[in-house]
Amino acid sequence: MLRILIRFIGLMLLAAGFAALVVDGARSIASNAIVLTSLGETIAQLSPSRLPVLQAAIESRFGPWAWTHAAAALLALPAWFVAGGLGALIFMATRRRAIPVGYSSR
């Protein structure tokens, strides 16, 4: 049951990554230039009050270097890449193992 739930979350992240890719593609076509929406911009658009809270939590738990180096680099990545990549990793991690064909199970 838990595998199904986690796999569903992975599938939703894959769908969100694809939707973000389509939005970036439409914006790129409309502006005649490549437009990539970063994860930080997406979080700021969806919930503007979350980004300062996230920054304070990361700095208090890991130190200010974690925000300036690791989190800032992650938030600068395109949103479709982060969502799609995380969804693909979750989806691949929860798949069933392939049954070997041609081997005796006895």
N, C-alpha and C positions, 0 to 999 in steps of 0.2 A: 504494500500500500504506500509506503514511504517512497519507494522508487518511482511509483507513478506520479506522485505529487512533485518530487524533485525534477523528474523528466518533463512534467507539464510546465514548471517554472523555466526550465531550459528552453522549451519550445516557445514560450512567451517572450523570453529574451531574444531568441532568434528572430521572432516576428517583429519585435521592437527595433532590432538592428536593421532589418530589411526596410521597415517603414522610415527609419531615419535616413537610410541610404536613398530611398525614393524622394524624400523631402529635399535632401541635399542635391540630388540630381535635378529636380525641378527648379530649385533656386539657381543652380549652375546654368541651366538652359536659359532661364529668364534673364540672367545678368551677363551672359556671354563670357563668363569667367568661372573658374572652379571655386565653389563655395563649400567649405567644410565647417559644420557646426561642431564645436568642441563639446566635450562632456560637461565642462564648467558652465558654458553658455546654456546648455540644455537644463542643467540643474537650476541655474539662476532664473530661467524662464518658467520652469514648472513650479518652483518653490523658492522665492527670493530670500526668505528668512533662513533657509537650511544651510546655505554655504558658510556664513559666519559661524554658525553653531558647529558645523563640521570642522572648520578650521580650528576653533577653540578646543574641540574634543581631541583632535589629532595632536595639536601642540601640547596640550596638558598631559596626554598619555605617553607620547613618544618623544617629545621635544620639538623645538622650532625647526630643526633641520629636516624633520620628516615632512613638514608641510612645504618647505621651500624646495626640496629636492624630489621626494617621491610623489606626494599628492599633487603638486603643481604639474609634474610631468604627466601623471595619469589624467588630470583634468584637462590637459592640453590636447589629448588624443581625440580623434573624431568620435562622436557618440555612437555612430553605427558600428565602428570597429570594436569599441568596448562592449556594447550590448551583444553584438553578434558573436564576438570571440568568447565572451563569458557563457553565452547560451550554448555555443558549440562545445565548449569544454564540459559543461554540465551534461549536455545531451550524450556526448561520447562516454563520459564516465559512468553513466547509468545504463548503458546498453548491456544486453545479455551477452554472455560469451557464446561464441559459435560452437556448435556441436560438431566434433570431428567426424567426418563421414569416412567410412571404410575401416574404422577401427573397432575391434571387438570390445564390448563393454563387460565381458566376463572376466 
